[in-house]
Amino acid sequence: MAEITVTQALSDLKTLEKRLKAKLGISESGRRTSVNMKLVAVSRGSHLRDPYTSYKEEDFIATAKSSMQSIEDLDERIITIKKAIAASNAVTVVKIAGKEMTVQEAIIRKQYAELKKQKIEAYKAELKRAREEFQDVVNENRSYVERLANGEGSDSKKFKDAEEFVSNTYAASLIDPCDLQNKIEKMEQDFEDFVANIDFVLSESNATTKIIIPD
């Protein structure tokens, strides 16, 4: 067994995954290349076909088994390290923007950040739409008051009566049961604090948290 930091484990993972991809013929972009994995050959009579003409059959069999074992060992090692990191992330607690959470939750929230931002923007658009509609009603009422007052001959009393009638009958109000404005302000502040601190906090945690990697 080996005790290493999460930072070292993540670095080892990158190296191991790069080696596995090279053996499998997978490029950095994820595309399959034409690499020969030396796992299967074709013979004609007692001779192996290209590119294994220099191999005796028993030598190729040993090479193929060794190559396969190397691939499987890399695969298992990657899974072992990932499991150790995941187990650590599930119990290691960090504090970001004044809120305590596990590293696992922090990573999830980081992955969710873009959608979180879009949610805030959607709330802001909804509030803007309602405020514009509210102002439209206010303007309509104002025009209606003026039409009523002018229709009866314009004087201050008639205008006041018309204004009172419209106010009592068609009063404009913005119904915001969720207190959206304050919610948006808090969400934006929390989001900005989280985004500003998440990378540093995770990096610091990974550099100091140690995990046990089985042999």
Backbone as ProteinMPNN parsed JSONL, in Angstrom:
{"seq_chain_A": "MAEITVTQALSDLKTLEKRLKAKLGISESGRRTSVNMKLVAVSRGSHLRDPYTSYKEEDFIATAKSSMQSIEDLDERIITIKKAIAASNAVTVVKIAGKEMTVQEAIIRKQYAELKKQKIEAYKAELKRAREEFQDVVNENRSYVERLANGEGSDSKKFKDAEEFVSNTYAASLIDPCDLQNKIEKMEQDFEDFVANIDFVLSESNATTKIIIPD", "coords_chain_A": {"N_chain_A": [[0.839, -1.203, 0.0], [0.334, 2.317, -0.552], [0.704, 5.611, 0.676], [-0.436, 8.599, -0.398], [-0.852, 12.029, -1.518], [-3.963, 13.496, -2.618], [-3.541, 15.151, -4.756], [-1.184, 14.076, -5.882], [-2.207, 11.592, -6.569], [-4.072, 12.273, -8.544], [-2.354, 13.247, -10.482], [-0.903, 10.896, -11.035], [-3.005, 9.433, -12.126], [-3.475, 10.759, -14.57], [-1.124, 10.141, -15.939], [-1.255, 7.313, -16.041], [-3.659, 6.945, -17.482], [-2.936, 8.093, -19.882], [-0.952, 6.312, -20.718], [-2.495, 3.981, -20.967], [-4.277, 4.706, -23.007], [-2.447, 4.992, -25.092], [-1.635, 2.332, -25.461], [-4.032, 1.253, -26.294], [-4.412, 2.551, -28.609], [-5.655, 5.058, -28.741], [-6.139, 8.405, -29.4], [-5.263, 11.691, -28.003], [-7.456, 13.241, -28.476], [-9.438, 11.433, -28.363], [-9.935, 9.801, -30.5], [-9.759, 6.741, -32.353], [-6.753, 5.219, -33.294], [-4.539, 3.623, -35.716], [-2.934, 1.814, -34.351], [-1.045, -1.145, -33.697], [-1.966, -3.627, -31.547], [-0.826, -5.986, -30.881], [-2.131, -8.376, -30.109], [-3.531, -10.281, -31.484], [-2.872, -12.527, -34.125], [-2.299, -13.699, -37.509], [-1.805, -16.752, -39.139], [-0.145, -18.542, -41.801], [0.027, -21.615, -42.799], [2.875, -22.717, -41.273], [3.87, -20.291, -40.66], [3.741, -16.956, -39.384], [1.771, -14.2, -40.405], [2.526, -10.895, -41.777], [2.381, -8.259, -39.328], [4.157, -10.015, -38.092], [6.114, -11.802, -38.903], [8.654, -12.343, -37.998], [8.324, -13.616, -35.627], [8.19, -16.601, -33.686], [5.487, -18.886, -33.274], [4.94, -19.588, -30.578], [6.32, -17.604, -29.255], [4.933, -15.32, -30.027], [2.477, -15.829, -28.821], [3.143, -15.647, -26.099], [3.911, -12.964, -26.017], [1.489, -11.674, -26.708], [-0.175, -12.386, -24.573], [1.196, -11.152, -22.517], [0.972, -8.47, -23.295], [-1.801, -8.116, -23.155], [-2.182, -8.536, -20.399], [-0.791, -6.37, -19.38], [-2.388, -4.237, -20.247], [-4.787, -4.802, -18.873], [-3.879, -4.617, -16.236], [-3.193, -1.899, -16.052], [-5.72, -0.799, -16.42], [-7.101, -1.739, -14.126], [-5.553, -0.528, -12.141], [-6.061, 2.191, -12.565], [-8.811, 2.278, -11.942], [-8.677, 1.544, -9.242], [-7.295, 3.735, -8.084], [-9.064, 5.808, -8.712], [-11.293, 5.026, -7.202], [-10.283, 5.306, -4.602], [-9.839, 8.065, -4.489], [-12.465, 8.982, -4.85], [-13.687, 7.945, -2.54], [-12.366, 9.4, -0.588], [-13.113, 12.021, -1.285], [-15.786, 11.934, -0.633], [-15.908, 12.173, 2.103], [-14.185, 14.144, 2.97], [-14.184, 17.4, 4.183], [-14.683, 20.714, 3.132], [-14.568, 24.324, 3.17], [-16.325, 26.705, 1.505], [-16.914, 29.914, 0.421], [-18.055, 30.515, 2.895], [-19.646, 28.318, 3.411], [-19.892, 24.996, 4.528], [-19.019, 21.906, 3.021], [-18.751, 18.648, 1.495], [-15.896, 17.55, -0.421], [-16.758, 16.153, -2.597], [-19.378, 17.178, -2.973], [-18.673, 19.809, -3.566], [-17.351, 19.517, -6.011], [-19.446, 18.583, -7.586], [-21.111, 20.831, -7.495], [-19.466, 22.635, -8.798], [-19.405, 21.535, -11.361], [-22.009, 22.027, -11.973], [-22.143, 24.695, -12.198], [-22.429, 26.322, -14.542], [-25.076, 25.879, -15.375], [-26.309, 26.825, -13.113], [-25.719, 29.54, -13.28], [-27.175, 30.146, -15.571], [-29.715, 29.72, -14.575], [-29.972, 31.83, -12.769], [-29.903, 33.959, -14.571], [-32.252, 33.427, -15.933], [-34.154, 33.88, -13.927], [-33.752, 36.616, -13.563], [-34.546, 37.585, -16.045], [-37.227, 36.897, -15.969], [-38.157, 38.527, -13.872], [-37.629, 41.049, -14.955], [-39.349, 41.004, -17.174], [-41.851, 40.955, -15.851], [-41.782, 43.392, -14.486], [-41.732, 45.21, -16.581], [-44.208, 44.691, -17.7], [-45.791, 45.44, -15.556], [-45.259, 48.181, -15.561], [-46.411, 48.822, -17.988], [-49.126, 48.481, -17.385], [-49.431, 50.495, -15.47], [-48.996, 52.727, -17.118], [-51.149, 52.433, -18.872], [-53.277, 52.823, -17.121], [-52.845, 55.467, -16.384], [-53.299, 56.768, -18.799], [-55.974, 56.123, -19.089], [-57.157, 57.443, -16.934], [-56.739, 60.061, -17.729], [-58.329, 60.143, -20.043], [-60.877, 59.715, -18.964], [-61.161, 61.952, -17.269], [-60.922, 64.109, -19.07], [-63.096, 63.628, -20.634], [-65.23, 64.438, -19.098], [-64.935, 67.079, -18.935], [-62.273, 68.956, -18.185], [-61.123, 69.336, -14.923], [-59.695, 69.796, -11.649], [-61.063, 68.332, -9.66], [-62.608, 66.458, -11.083], [-60.552, 65.099, -12.303], [-59.283, 64.03, -10.074], [-61.335, 62.386, -9.1], [-61.554, 60.594, -11.227], [-59.033, 59.463, -11.135], [-59.114, 58.218, -8.64], [-61.139, 56.358, -9.078], [-60.022, 54.694, -11.085], [-57.788, 53.789, -9.723], [-58.954, 52.325, -7.636], [-60.301, 50.407, -9.058], [-58.682, 49.327, -11.119], [-56.128, 48.903, -10.12], [-52.611, 48.654, -10.362], [-50.374, 46.051, -9.593], [-47.454, 44.39, -8.469], [-46.998, 41.124, -8.184], [-45.107, 39.22, -6.235], [-44.44, 36.565, -4.853], [-42.198, 35.079, -4.237], [-40.219, 36.789, -3.548], [-38.352, 37.698, -5.489], [-36.374, 39.573, -6.326], [-34.64, 39.972, -4.091], [-33.856, 37.344, -3.764], [-32.475, 36.845, -6.133], [-30.313, 38.626, -5.854], [-28.996, 37.507, -3.631], [-28.397, 34.956, -4.628], [-26.677, 35.618, -6.74], [-24.511, 36.756, -5.361], [-23.676, 34.573, -3.776], [-23.006, 32.796, -5.828], [-20.914, 34.138, -7.179], [-19.003, 34.258, -5.11], [-18.549, 31.529, -4.717], [-17.542, 30.639, -7.237], [-15.235, 32.174, -7.351], [-13.651, 31.056, -5.386], [-13.619, 28.231, -5.462], [-11.705, 26.705, -7.023], [-9.213, 27.238, -5.801], [-9.67, 26.348, -3.174], [-10.226, 23.589, -3.557], [-7.812, 22.775, -4.704], [-6.014, 23.29, -2.607], [-7.048, 21.547, -0.675], [-6.695, 19.054, -1.957], [-3.946, 18.953, -2.022], [-3.219, 18.568, 0.586], [-4.689, 16.493, 1.641], [-4.441, 13.08, 2.332], [-4.433, 9.805, 0.881], [-4.932, 6.244, 0.884], [-3.541, 3.986, -1.297], [-4.154, 0.864, -2.467], [-1.894, -1.867, -3.172]], "CA_chain_A": [[0.0, 0.0, 0.0], [1.06, 3.575, -0.587], [-0.035, 6.789, 1.133], [-0.079, 9.756, -1.22], [-1.866, 13.084, -1.516], [-4.917, 13.438, -3.736], [-2.88, 15.819, -5.889], [-0.297, 13.087, -6.508], [-3.063, 10.56, -7.159], [-4.631, 12.826, -9.785], [-1.248, 13.292, -11.437], [-0.668, 9.507, -11.439], [-4.108, 9.04, -12.997], [-3.241, 11.307, -15.915], [-0.053, 9.36, -16.556], [-1.751, 5.97, -16.318], [-4.656, 7.017, -18.551], [-2.209, 8.363, -21.122], [-0.319, 5.045, -21.108], [-3.537, 3.042, -21.414], [-4.75, 5.157, -24.317], [-1.41, 4.688, -26.079], [-1.7, 0.898, -25.721], [-5.292, 0.975, -26.985], [-4.459, 3.282, -29.867], [-6.62, 6.143, -28.636], [-5.441, 9.685, -29.379], [-5.68, 12.615, -26.95], [-8.789, 13.753, -28.826], [-10.401, 10.359, -28.178], [-10.133, 9.045, -31.741], [-9.021, 5.481, -32.439], [-5.714, 5.225, -34.321], [-4.311, 2.306, -36.314], [-1.858, 1.131, -33.636], [-1.168, -2.598, -33.597], [-1.909, -3.953, -30.128], [-0.093, -7.245, -30.739], [-2.942, -9.32, -29.349], [-4.042, -11.325, -32.377], [-2.102, -12.653, -35.367], [-2.796, -14.656, -38.504], [-0.727, -17.595, -39.681], [-0.382, -19.305, -43.042], [0.888, -22.778, -42.593], [3.654, -22.623, -40.03], [4.444, -18.941, -40.571], [2.837, -15.85, -39.068], [1.712, -13.144, -41.435], [2.948, -9.543, -41.364], [3.775, -7.838, -39.101], [4.747, -10.913, -37.093], [6.887, -12.843, -39.605], [9.884, -12.651, -37.262], [7.96, -14.31, -34.393], [7.704, -17.969, -33.616], [4.121, -18.83, -32.752], [4.937, -19.594, -29.115], [6.798, -16.289, -28.79], [3.836, -14.365, -30.198], [1.468, -16.124, -27.798], [3.635, -15.077, -24.84], [3.863, -11.504, -26.151], [0.09, -11.26, -26.695], [-0.677, -12.514, -23.201], [1.849, -10.106, -21.717], [0.371, -7.185, -23.687], [-3.145, -8.073, -22.592], [-2.07, -8.378, -18.946], [-0.362, -4.99, -19.139], [-3.574, -3.393, -20.43], [-5.715, -5.062, -17.773], [-3.276, -4.089, -15.006], [-3.369, -0.44, -16.094], [-7.151, -0.533, -16.235], [-7.427, -1.961, -12.715], [-4.87, 0.479, -11.331], [-6.826, 3.44, -12.726], [-10.046, 2.147, -11.161], [-8.309, 1.538, -7.82], [-6.985, 5.107, -7.677], [-10.299, 6.594, -8.776], [-12.124, 4.644, -6.061], [-9.683, 5.896, -3.406], [-10.105, 9.508, -4.54], [-13.906, 9.173, -4.641], [-13.98, 7.687, -1.135], [-11.855, 10.55, 0.167], [-13.945, 13.189, -1.607], [-17.102, 11.787, -0.008], [-15.845, 12.458, 3.542], [-13.351, 15.322, 3.231], [-15.023, 18.603, 4.243], [-14.044, 21.997, 2.851], [-15.435, 25.486, 3.38], [-16.276, 27.589, 0.341], [-17.839, 31.048, 0.529], [-18.752, 30.468, 4.175], [-20.49, 27.131, 3.534], [-19.178, 23.731, 4.594], [-19.526, 20.842, 2.155], [-17.717, 17.682, 1.143], [-15.24, 17.802, -1.708], [-17.659, 15.576, -3.6], [-20.436, 18.163, -3.254], [-18.05, 20.97, -4.202], [-17.102, 19.16, -7.413], [-20.759, 18.552, -8.241], [-21.561, 22.216, -7.643], [-18.63, 23.257, -9.831], [-19.899, 21.034, -12.645], [-23.359, 22.574, -12.132], [-22.038, 26.159, -12.14], [-22.938, 26.988, -15.742], [-26.539, 25.829, -15.316], [-26.681, 27.716, -12.012], [-25.655, 30.893, -13.846], [-28.31, 30.276, -16.49], [-30.912, 29.823, -13.749], [-30.013, 33.215, -12.274], [-30.26, 34.811, -15.709], [-33.673, 33.18, -16.221], [-34.907, 34.601, -12.889], [-33.636, 38.052, -13.846], [-35.38, 37.857, -17.219], [-38.619, 36.805, -15.529], [-38.458, 39.72, -13.088], [-37.625, 42.17, -15.899], [-40.593, 40.921, -17.941], [-42.972, 41.341, -14.992], [-41.687, 44.827, -14.198], [-42.127, 45.925, -17.8], [-45.657, 44.535, -17.816], [-46.35, 46.287, -14.507], [-45.177, 49.568, -16.021], [-47.408, 48.965, -19.053], [-50.427, 48.66, -16.733], [-49.399, 51.841, -14.881], [-49.17, 53.693, -18.212], [-52.52, 52.305, -19.35], [-54.148, 53.459, -16.126], [-52.645, 56.907, -16.46], [-54.015, 57.216, -19.997], [-57.415, 55.971, -18.838], [-57.537, 58.552, -16.049], [-56.777, 61.287, -18.535], [-59.491, 60.077, -20.934], [-62.08, 59.9, -18.147], [-61.206, 63.337, -16.779], [-61.163, 64.998, -20.207], [-64.447, 63.378, -21.133], [-66.194, 65.134, -18.245], [-64.516, 68.479, -18.794], [-61.095, 68.84, -17.316], [-60.837, 70.155, -13.749], [-58.94, 69.016, -10.665], [-61.931, 67.39, -8.948], [-62.935, 65.365, -11.991], [-59.328, 64.318, -12.491], [-59.072, 63.281, -8.828], [-62.353, 61.333, -9.063], [-61.176, 59.583, -12.23], [-57.833, 58.798, -10.619], [-59.537, 57.351, -7.536], [-61.898, 55.26, -9.662], [-59.087, 53.777, -11.762], [-56.942, 53.198, -8.692], [-59.733, 51.327, -6.893], [-60.817, 49.359, -9.939], [-57.666, 48.731, -11.982], [-54.809, 49.147, -9.51], [-51.512, 47.79, -10.807], [-49.54, 45.535, -8.503], [-46.469, 43.38, -8.855], [-47.159, 40.016, -7.244], [-43.822, 38.517, -6.182], [-44.47, 35.761, -3.63], [-40.883, 34.474, -3.979], [-39.257, 37.86, -3.261], [-37.364, 37.353, -6.504], [-35.259, 40.501, -6.381], [-33.694, 39.637, -3.024], [-33.341, 35.998, -4.037], [-31.485, 36.985, -7.199], [-29.127, 39.276, -5.291], [-28.288, 36.534, -2.785], [-27.87, 33.911, -5.494], [-25.536, 36.156, -7.479], [-23.402, 36.898, -4.426], [-23.217, 33.221, -3.445], [-22.401, 32.227, -7.032], [-19.632, 34.802, -7.4], [-18.08, 33.822, -4.056], [-18.22, 30.123, -4.968], [-16.69, 30.554, -8.422], [-13.954, 32.818, -7.053], [-12.875, 30.309, -4.39], [-13.691, 26.783, -5.608], [-10.481, 26.076, -7.528], [-8.168, 27.344, -4.788], [-10.011, 25.495, -2.027], [-10.037, 22.193, -3.945], [-6.379, 22.558, -4.89], [-5.411, 23.248, -1.279], [-7.498, 20.317, -0.042], [-6.05, 17.921, -2.622], [-2.512, 18.962, -1.703], [-3.007, 18.229, 1.996], [-5.423, 15.268, 1.985], [-3.741, 11.866, 1.925], [-5.257, 8.619, 0.695], [-4.209, 4.991, 0.815], [-3.743, 3.281, -2.552], [-3.734, -0.542, -2.357], [-0.941, -2.329, -4.195]], "C_chain_A": [[0.872, 1.25, 0.0], [0.153, 4.705, -0.117], [0.458, 7.994, 0.349], [-1.18, 10.815, -1.114], [-2.801, 12.892, -2.7], [-4.307, 14.088, -4.968], [-1.976, 14.845, -6.634], [-1.114, 12.009, -7.202], [-3.647, 11.031, -8.489], [-3.573, 12.893, -10.874], [-0.941, 11.886, -11.955], [-1.753, 9.029, -12.4], [-3.893, 9.514, -14.427], [-2.192, 10.484, -16.654], [-0.535, 7.972, -16.953], [-2.761, 5.958, -17.461], [-3.997, 7.287, -19.903], [-1.541, 7.083, -21.633], [-1.336, 4.046, -21.628], [-4.048, 3.417, -22.797], [-3.733, 4.835, -25.409], [-1.444, 3.205, -26.45], [-2.945, 0.525, -26.527], [-5.395, 1.686, -28.329], [-5.503, 4.373, -29.883], [-5.859, 7.461, -28.506], [-5.953, 10.56, -28.243], [-7.074, 13.186, -27.203], [-9.873, 12.683, -28.68], [-10.661, 9.516, -29.415], [-9.255, 7.797, -31.75], [-8.02, 5.561, -33.578], [-5.486, 3.792, -34.8], [-3.17, 1.548, -35.624], [-2.129, -0.37, -33.572], [-0.959, -3.002, -32.146], [-1.189, -5.275, -29.849], [-0.839, -8.255, -29.866], [-3.408, -10.503, -30.186], [-3.205, -11.339, -33.653], [-2.768, -13.668, -36.283], [-1.608, -15.46, -39.021], [-1.166, -18.206, -41.001], [0.589, -20.469, -43.012], [1.585, -22.647, -41.252], [4.233, -21.241, -39.807], [3.361, -17.915, -40.227], [2.904, -14.811, -40.167], [2.245, -11.837, -40.876], [1.951, -8.984, -40.363], [4.531, -8.743, -38.141], [5.599, -12.015, -37.72], [8.143, -13.238, -38.844], [9.62, -13.439, -35.981], [7.753, -15.796, -34.644], [6.336, -17.919, -32.959], [4.092, -18.785, -31.23], [5.413, -18.27, -28.53], [5.689, -15.245, -28.919], [2.775, -14.574, -29.125], [1.878, -15.509, -26.462], [3.56, -13.549, -24.868], [2.435, -10.987, -26.057], [-0.475, -11.306, -25.281], [-0.088, -11.449, -22.298], [1.24, -8.738, -22.012], [-1.016, -7.031, -23.093], [-3.09, -7.842, -21.084], [-1.67, -6.958, -18.58], [-1.537, -4.021, -19.248], [-4.537, -3.551, -19.264], [-5.184, -4.51, -16.451], [-3.43, -2.568, -14.931], [-4.815, -0.062, -15.801], [-7.536, -0.66, -14.76], [-6.775, -0.923, -11.814], [-5.598, 1.817, -11.392], [-8.09, 3.402, -11.88], [-9.751, 2.205, -9.666], [-8.041, 2.952, -7.314], [-8.235, 5.977, -7.683], [-11.214, 6.296, -7.586], [-11.595, 5.287, -4.774], [-9.941, 7.398, -3.351], [-11.573, 9.779, -4.244], [-14.279, 8.968, -3.181], [-13.518, 8.846, -0.261], [-12.735, 11.778, -0.043], [-15.297, 13.15, -0.898], [-17.092, 12.164, 1.474], [-15.015, 13.692, 3.894], [-14.202, 16.585, 3.129], [-14.175, 19.841, 3.984], [-15.054, 23.119, 3.105], [-15.244, 26.453, 2.223], [-17.338, 28.663, 0.485], [-18.695, 30.946, 1.797], [-19.609, 29.239, 4.394], [-19.638, 25.868, 3.544], [-19.847, 22.692, 3.701], [-18.407, 19.85, 1.919], [-17.082, 18.085, -0.188], [-16.111, 17.269, -2.84], [-18.753, 16.562, -3.985], [-19.871, 19.372, -3.98], [-17.807, 20.718, -5.687], [-18.409, 19.136, -8.2], [-21.256, 19.97, -8.504], [-20.734, 22.951, -8.704], [-19.095, 22.829, -11.215], [-21.25, 21.653, -13.0], [-23.339, 24.097, -12.314], [-22.657, 26.855, -13.352], [-24.465, 27.008, -15.752], [-27.064, 26.739, -14.205], [-26.708, 29.164, -12.508], [-26.841, 31.141, -14.772], [-29.622, 30.402, -15.717], [-31.071, 31.247, -13.222], [-30.457, 34.162, -13.385], [-31.735, 34.646, -16.067], [-34.555, 33.903, -15.208], [-34.896, 36.104, -13.168], [-34.519, 38.44, -15.03], [-36.854, 37.834, -16.841], [-39.029, 38.059, -14.751], [-38.53, 40.955, -13.987], [-38.919, 42.185, -16.706], [-41.781, 41.416, -17.113], [-42.952, 42.838, -14.696], [-42.098, 45.662, -15.404], [-43.638, 45.855, -17.983], [-46.376, 45.391, -16.77], [-46.357, 47.749, -14.951], [-46.171, 49.828, -17.147], [-48.791, 49.217, -18.451], [-50.516, 50.053, -16.109], [-49.652, 52.891, -15.958], [-50.597, 53.646, -18.772], [-53.497, 53.001, -18.402], [-54.049, 54.98, -16.194], [-53.404, 57.475, -17.666], [-55.525, 57.16, -19.793], [-57.93, 57.083, -17.944], [-57.691, 59.84, -16.851], [-57.99, 61.295, -19.463], [-60.78, 60.317, -20.152], [-62.235, 61.356, -17.716], [-61.538, 64.294, -17.915], [-62.572, 64.835, -20.753], [-65.502, 64.115, -20.335], [-65.908, 66.623, -18.141], [-63.424, 68.551, -17.75], [-61.111, 69.834, -16.175], [-60.243, 69.223, -12.695], [-59.812, 67.989, -9.954], [-62.257, 66.187, -9.824], [-61.709, 64.464, -12.22], [-59.066, 63.432, -11.263], [-60.063, 62.125, -8.725], [-62.003, 60.2, -10.024], [-59.974, 58.78, -11.743], [-58.198, 57.813, -9.506], [-60.289, 56.134, -8.066], [-60.968, 54.215, -10.293], [-58.209, 53.054, -10.747], [-57.672, 52.097, -7.934], [-60.132, 50.135, -7.753], [-59.727, 48.609, -10.695], [-56.251, 48.914, -11.422], [-53.771, 48.134, -10.012], [-50.726, 47.317, -9.594], [-48.615, 44.452, -9.042], [-46.524, 42.273, -7.798], [-45.892, 39.151, -7.29], [-43.737, 37.694, -4.902], [-43.119, 35.154, -3.265], [-39.821, 35.504, -3.606], [-38.052, 37.729, -4.194], [-36.147, 38.274, -6.528], [-34.2, 40.167, -5.331], [-33.067, 38.269, -3.24], [-32.244, 36.06, -5.093], [-30.189, 37.584, -6.655], [-28.309, 38.306, -4.448], [-27.657, 35.438, -3.632], [-26.639, 34.388, -6.259], [-24.311, 36.281, -6.578], [-22.811, 35.543, -4.077], [-22.479, 32.593, -4.628], [-21.019, 32.818, -7.28], [-18.586, 34.368, -6.374], [-17.621, 32.387, -4.305], [-17.231, 29.997, -6.121], [-15.298, 31.124, -8.146], [-13.062, 31.952, -6.169], [-12.753, 28.807, -4.641], [-12.362, 26.158, -6.016], [-9.367, 26.096, -6.477], [-8.428, 26.389, -3.628], [-9.786, 24.016, -2.373], [-8.558, 21.86, -4.114], [-5.668, 22.419, -3.55], [-5.783, 21.952, -0.56], [-6.794, 19.098, -0.633], [-4.574, 17.802, -2.251], [-2.23, 18.506, -0.282], [-3.71, 16.941, 2.419], [-4.692, 14.045, 1.454], [-4.705, 10.689, 1.855], [-4.36, 7.394, 0.613], [-4.556, 4.285, -0.508], [-3.264, 1.843, -2.385], [-2.759, -0.921, -3.453], [-1.664, -3.127, -5.271]], "O_chain_A": [[2.002, 1.237, 0.489], [-1.026, 4.75, -0.468], [1.631, 8.361, 0.426], [-2.294, 10.528, -0.676], [-2.464, 12.207, -3.666], [-4.527, 13.635, -6.091], [-1.992, 14.79, -7.863], [-0.761, 11.561, -8.293], [-3.706, 10.263, -9.449], [-3.854, 12.629, -12.043], [-0.744, 11.692, -13.155], [-1.472, 8.315, -13.363], [-4.105, 8.762, -15.379], [-2.346, 10.17, -17.834], [-0.264, 7.505, -18.06], [-2.729, 5.069, -18.312], [-4.437, 6.778, -20.933], [-1.562, 6.802, -22.831], [-1.083, 3.345, -22.607], [-4.231, 2.554, -23.656], [-4.107, 4.451, -26.518], [-1.299, 2.856, -27.622], [-2.917, -0.401, -27.338], [-6.334, 1.462, -29.093], [-6.161, 4.601, -30.898], [-5.031, 7.618, -27.608], [-6.946, 10.23, -27.594], [-7.781, 13.564, -26.269], [-11.061, 12.961, -28.843], [-11.505, 8.62, -29.393], [-8.145, 7.803, -31.218], [-8.378, 5.926, -34.698], [-6.156, 2.864, -34.348], [-2.509, 0.725, -36.257], [-3.268, -0.809, -33.417], [0.103, -2.751, -31.576], [-0.973, -5.63, -28.69], [-0.25, -8.902, -29.0], [-3.65, -11.591, -29.662], [-2.87, -10.286, -34.196], [-3.677, -14.395, -35.882], [-0.543, -14.91, -39.302], [-2.353, -18.366, -41.285], [1.799, -20.313, -43.179], [0.937, -22.483, -40.219], [5.004, -21.035, -38.87], [2.23, -17.993, -40.707], [3.95, -14.577, -40.772], [2.4, -11.681, -39.665], [0.753, -9.214, -40.528], [5.445, -8.292, -37.451], [5.78, -13.068, -37.108], [8.649, -14.346, -39.019], [10.558, -13.883, -35.319], [7.215, -16.199, -35.676], [6.053, -17.013, -32.175], [3.311, -18.033, -30.648], [4.975, -17.859, -27.455], [5.518, -14.396, -28.044], [2.236, -13.609, -28.582], [1.05, -14.915, -25.771], [3.193, -12.917, -23.877], [2.186, -9.974, -25.403], [-1.165, -10.385, -24.845], [-0.77, -10.906, -21.428], [1.016, -7.942, -21.1], [-1.375, -5.965, -22.591], [-3.861, -7.045, -20.548], [-2.15, -6.406, -17.59], [-1.668, -3.099, -18.443], [-5.043, -2.565, -18.728], [-5.952, -3.993, -15.64], [-3.756, -2.021, -13.878], [-5.094, 0.864, -15.04], [-8.215, 0.209, -14.213], [-7.375, -0.486, -10.832], [-5.735, 2.497, -10.376], [-8.409, 4.367, -11.185], [-10.485, 2.84, -8.909], [-8.506, 3.325, -6.238], [-8.445, 6.783, -6.777], [-11.834, 7.202, -7.03], [-12.379, 5.759, -3.951], [-10.229, 7.941, -2.284], [-11.899, 10.69, -3.484], [-15.088, 9.718, -2.634], [-14.199, 9.226, 0.691], [-13.061, 12.488, 0.909], [-15.882, 14.191, -0.598], [-18.146, 12.443, 2.046], [-15.132, 14.224, 4.998], [-14.861, 16.815, 2.115], [-13.089, 19.995, 4.543], [-16.252, 22.869, 3.237], [-14.145, 26.956, 1.99], [-18.52, 28.361, 0.65], [-19.889, 31.245, 1.783], [-20.241, 29.11, 5.442], [-18.774, 25.683, 2.687], [-21.073, 22.606, 3.633], [-17.236, 20.174, 2.122], [-17.651, 18.85, -0.967], [-16.187, 17.87, -3.911], [-19.028, 16.765, -5.168], [-20.499, 19.903, -4.896], [-18.03, 21.598, -6.519], [-18.472, 19.609, -9.335], [-21.756, 20.276, -9.586], [-21.261, 23.798, -9.425], [-19.173, 23.645, -12.133], [-21.594, 21.788, -14.174], [-24.377, 24.715, -12.553], [-23.337, 27.87, -13.201], [-25.078, 28.019, -16.094], [-28.126, 27.347, -14.337], [-27.625, 29.918, -12.183], [-27.438, 32.218, -14.755], [-30.534, 31.106, -16.15], [-32.171, 31.801, -13.229], [-31.281, 35.05, -13.167], [-32.394, 35.61, -16.457], [-35.582, 34.474, -15.573], [-35.917, 36.777, -13.022], [-35.161, 39.49, -15.02], [-37.64, 38.647, -17.328], [-40.122, 38.587, -14.951], [-39.396, 41.81, -13.801], [-39.521, 43.241, -16.904], [-42.61, 42.189, -17.595], [-44.004, 43.476, -14.66], [-42.738, 46.703, -15.256], [-44.271, 46.836, -18.373], [-47.418, 45.987, -17.043], [-47.336, 48.465, -14.744], [-46.715, 50.927, -17.253], [-49.541, 50.062, -18.941], [-51.549, 50.715, -16.205], [-50.421, 53.829, -15.75], [-51.179, 54.679, -19.102], [-54.425, 53.681, -18.839], [-55.051, 55.686, -16.075], [-54.058, 58.514, -17.573], [-56.26, 58.03, -20.259], [-59.02, 57.609, -18.169], [-58.644, 60.598, -16.671], [-58.615, 62.338, -19.653], [-61.669, 61.032, -20.614], [-63.327, 61.919, -17.796], [-62.355, 65.198, -17.74], [-63.166, 65.782, -21.269], [-66.581, 64.391, -20.86], [-66.545, 67.34, -17.369], [-63.639, 68.241, -16.578], [-61.112, 71.043, -16.407], [-60.288, 68.001, -12.843], [-59.35, 66.884, -9.671], [-62.193, 65.043, -9.375], [-61.823, 63.242, -12.315], [-58.687, 62.267, -11.383], [-59.698, 61.022, -8.319], [-62.131, 59.02, -9.697], [-59.914, 57.563, -11.922], [-57.656, 56.71, -9.442], [-60.109, 55.02, -7.575], [-61.112, 53.015, -10.061], [-57.923, 51.865, -10.889], [-57.088, 51.06, -7.622], [-60.283, 49.015, -7.265], [-59.828, 47.398, -10.894], [-55.293, 49.062, -12.181], [-54.027, 46.931, -10.073], [-50.45, 48.094, -8.679], [-48.966, 43.704, -9.954], [-46.134, 42.483, -6.649], [-45.647, 38.444, -8.267], [-43.038, 38.079, -3.965], [-42.907, 34.758, -2.119], [-38.665, 35.153, -3.373], [-36.904, 37.659, -3.755], [-35.021, 37.816, -6.725], [-33.011, 40.09, -5.64], [-31.893, 38.059, -2.937], [-31.21, 35.405, -4.963], [-29.099, 37.102, -6.963], [-27.081, 38.28, -4.535], [-26.519, 35.034, -3.388], [-25.669, 33.644, -6.407], [-23.199, 35.949, -6.989], [-21.591, 35.373, -4.08], [-21.452, 31.938, -4.45], [-20.066, 32.09, -7.557], [-17.427, 34.138, -6.719], [-16.446, 32.067, -4.127], [-16.205, 29.329, -5.997], [-14.301, 30.611, -8.654], [-11.84, 32.097, -6.2], [-11.861, 28.168, -4.082], [-11.935, 25.174, -5.411], [-8.666, 25.102, -6.284], [-7.517, 25.706, -3.159], [-9.22, 23.274, -1.571], [-8.109, 20.787, -3.713], [-4.823, 21.541, -3.374], [-4.939, 21.332, 0.087], [-6.349, 18.216, 0.101], [-4.025, 16.703, -2.176], [-1.109, 18.097, 0.023], [-3.365, 16.359, 3.447], [-4.362, 13.975, 0.27], [-5.648, 10.58, 2.639], [-3.172, 7.5, 0.309], [-5.725, 4.025, -0.792], [-2.07, 1.623, -2.177], [-2.796, -0.353, -4.545], [-1.034, -3.6, -6.217]]}, "name": "protein", "num_of_chains": 1, "seq": "MAEITVTQALSDLKTLEKRLKAKLGISESGRRTSVNMKLVAVSRGSHLRDPYTSYKEEDFIATAKSSMQSIEDLDERIITIKKAIAASNAVTVVKIAGKEMTVQEAIIRKQYAELKKQKIEAYKAELKRAREEFQDVVNENRSYVERLANGEGSDSKKFKDAEEFVSNTYAASLIDPCDLQNKIEKMEQDFEDFVANIDFVLSESNATTKIIIPD"}
